[in-house]
Amino acid sequence: MDTGTEAAGLAALEQHLLPRLKQRDFALLLKDRVDLVKSTDADGVHLSDPSQLKNLRGKLNDLSIGVSSPLERHEAIIAAETGADYIAFDSSENPDECEAVIRWWHEMMTVPSIVFTSTPDEATRFAKAGADFIAVKADIWQLPDPLAALRNITKAIA
């Protein structure tokens, strides 16, 4: 991302999005942007690379740190034991395996799970499997009517 685009994005975040998030008591987690957590007053960070977790846990103290994990139980357990506040799984790798991992995680672990998905059917499937949270993938914004798609996902898991 070039500096102009990043600066404009940060300005929009601070001017428009942050006040609305605070009004509604929503959390803001920045994906992989640890450098911006303090300046944006974010609630935490989501790490694509779980190996950063151990180093950041001490630096970010009470802020939330979540990590993406492959659909591999051992690695997810290590991230949870290292101090992740949640473990995120991406359903696009293999939806059947993701469902199996979520069912197992729900039965065995106390650290919350999040599943990234983009369809109402998958959202329902993973919520029924025991996912603590459903996160909508960014590709939803490329659909012809992203807000309708988002509403359909919300209805599906309500």
C-alpha positions as CSV (number, residue, x, y, z in Angstrom):
1,M,0.0,0.0,0.0
2,D,1.5,3.4,-0.9
3,T,1.8,6.1,1.7
4,G,-0.9,8.4,0.3
5,T,-3.5,5.6,0.3
6,E,-2.5,4.5,3.8
7,A,-2.6,8.0,5.1
8,A,-6.0,8.6,3.6
9,G,-7.2,5.3,5.0
10,L,-6.0,6.1,8.5
11,A,-7.6,9.5,8.4
12,A,-10.9,8.0,7.4
13,L,-10.5,5.4,10.1
14,E,-9.9,8.0,12.8
15,Q,-12.5,10.5,11.6
16,H,-15.4,8.2,10.6
17,L,-15.1,4.7,11.8
18,L,-13.5,4.9,15.2
19,P,-16.2,7.2,16.7
20,R,-18.9,4.9,15.4
21,L,-17.2,1.9,16.8
22,K,-16.8,3.5,20.2
23,Q,-20.5,4.7,20.2
24,R,-21.6,1.1,19.7
25,D,-19.1,-0.4,22.1
26,F,-17.5,-2.5,19.2
27,A,-13.9,-3.6,19.4
28,L,-11.4,-2.6,16.7
29,L,-8.6,-5.1,16.0
30,L,-6.1,-4.2,13.4
31,K,-4.8,-7.0,11.1
32,D,-1.0,-7.2,11.4
33,R,-0.6,-3.5,12.1
34,V,0.9,-3.6,15.6
35,D,2.5,-0.2,14.8
36,L,-0.9,1.5,14.7
37,V,-2.6,0.0,17.7
38,K,-1.7,2.8,20.1
39,S,-2.1,5.7,17.7
40,T,-5.6,4.5,16.6
41,D,-6.6,3.5,20.2
42,A,-7.4,0.1,18.8
43,D,-8.5,-2.7,21.2
44,G,-5.9,-5.1,19.8
45,V,-4.4,-6.8,16.8
46,H,-5.1,-9.8,14.7
47,L,-1.9,-11.6,13.7
48,S,-1.6,-13.6,10.4
49,D,1.7,-15.0,11.7
50,P,1.2,-16.7,15.1
51,S,5.0,-16.8,15.7
52,Q,4.8,-13.1,16.6
53,L,2.4,-13.8,19.5
54,K,4.9,-14.6,22.2
55,N,6.9,-11.4,21.7
56,L,3.8,-9.2,21.5
57,R,1.9,-10.6,24.4
58,G,4.2,-8.9,26.8
59,K,4.3,-5.6,24.9
60,L,0.5,-5.2,24.4
61,N,-0.4,-6.3,27.9
62,D,-4.2,-6.1,28.2
63,L,-5.0,-5.6,24.6
64,S,-6.6,-8.4,22.6
65,I,-4.4,-10.5,20.4
66,G,-5.9,-13.0,18.1
67,V,-4.2,-15.2,15.6
68,S,-5.0,-17.0,12.4
69,S,-4.2,-20.7,12.5
70,P,-4.1,-23.3,9.8
71,L,-6.6,-26.1,10.1
72,E,-4.1,-28.0,12.3
73,R,-5.0,-28.7,15.9
74,H,-1.4,-28.8,17.3
75,E,-0.5,-25.3,16.0
76,A,-3.8,-23.9,17.2
77,I,-3.2,-25.3,20.7
78,I,0.3,-23.8,20.8
79,A,-1.1,-20.4,19.9
80,A,-3.8,-20.7,22.6
81,E,-1.2,-21.7,25.2
82,T,1.1,-18.8,24.1
83,G,-1.6,-16.3,25.1
84,A,-3.9,-15.8,22.1
85,D,-7.3,-14.4,23.1
86,Y,-8.9,-16.2,20.2
87,I,-7.9,-18.5,17.4
88,A,-9.2,-17.8,13.8
89,F,-9.7,-20.5,11.2
90,D,-10.3,-19.8,7.5
91,S,-13.0,-22.0,6.0
92,S,-11.8,-21.6,2.4
93,E,-8.9,-24.0,2.9
94,N,-11.2,-27.0,3.4
95,P,-14.8,-26.4,4.7
96,D,-15.2,-30.0,5.9
97,E,-11.9,-30.0,7.8
98,C,-12.7,-26.6,9.2
99,E,-16.0,-27.9,10.5
100,A,-14.3,-30.9,12.1
101,V,-11.6,-28.7,13.8
102,I,-14.3,-26.3,15.1
103,R,-16.3,-29.2,16.6
104,W,-13.2,-30.6,18.3
105,W,-12.1,-27.1,19.4
106,H,-15.5,-26.4,20.9
107,E,-15.4,-29.6,22.9
108,M,-11.8,-29.4,24.1
109,M,-10.6,-25.8,24.4
110,T,-11.7,-22.7,26.3
111,V,-10.0,-20.1,24.0
112,P,-12.7,-18.8,21.7
113,S,-12.7,-19.7,18.0
114,I,-13.5,-17.5,15.0
115,V,-14.3,-18.8,11.5
116,F,-13.8,-16.6,8.5
117,T,-16.5,-17.2,5.9
118,S,-18.5,-15.4,3.2
119,T,-21.8,-17.2,2.8
120,P,-24.9,-17.6,4.9
121,D,-24.8,-21.4,4.5
122,E,-21.2,-21.6,5.8
123,A,-21.9,-19.2,8.6
124,T,-24.8,-21.4,9.8
125,R,-22.7,-24.6,9.4
126,F,-19.8,-23.3,11.5
127,A,-22.0,-21.7,14.1
128,K,-23.8,-25.0,14.6
129,A,-20.4,-26.7,14.8
130,G,-19.6,-24.5,17.8
131,A,-17.7,-21.5,16.5
132,D,-17.8,-18.8,19.1
133,F,-17.8,-16.0,16.4
134,I,-18.3,-15.8,12.7
135,A,-16.1,-13.3,10.8
136,V,-17.0,-12.1,7.4
137,K,-14.2,-12.3,4.8
138,A,-13.2,-9.2,3.0
139,D,-14.3,-10.6,-0.4
140,I,-17.9,-9.9,0.6
141,W,-17.3,-6.3,-0.4
142,Q,-16.7,-7.4,-4.0
143,L,-20.3,-8.9,-4.3
144,P,-22.9,-6.9,-6.2
145,D,-24.8,-6.1,-3.0
146,P,-22.4,-6.6,0.0
147,L,-24.8,-5.2,2.6
148,A,-27.5,-7.6,1.5
149,A,-25.0,-10.4,1.8
150,L,-24.0,-9.3,5.2
151,R,-27.6,-9.1,6.3
152,N,-28.2,-12.6,5.0
153,I,-25.2,-13.9,7.0
154,T,-26.4,-12.1,10.1
155,K,-29.9,-13.6,9.7
156,A,-28.4,-17.1,9.2
157,I,-26.6,-17.1,12.5
158,A,-29.2,-15.2,14.6
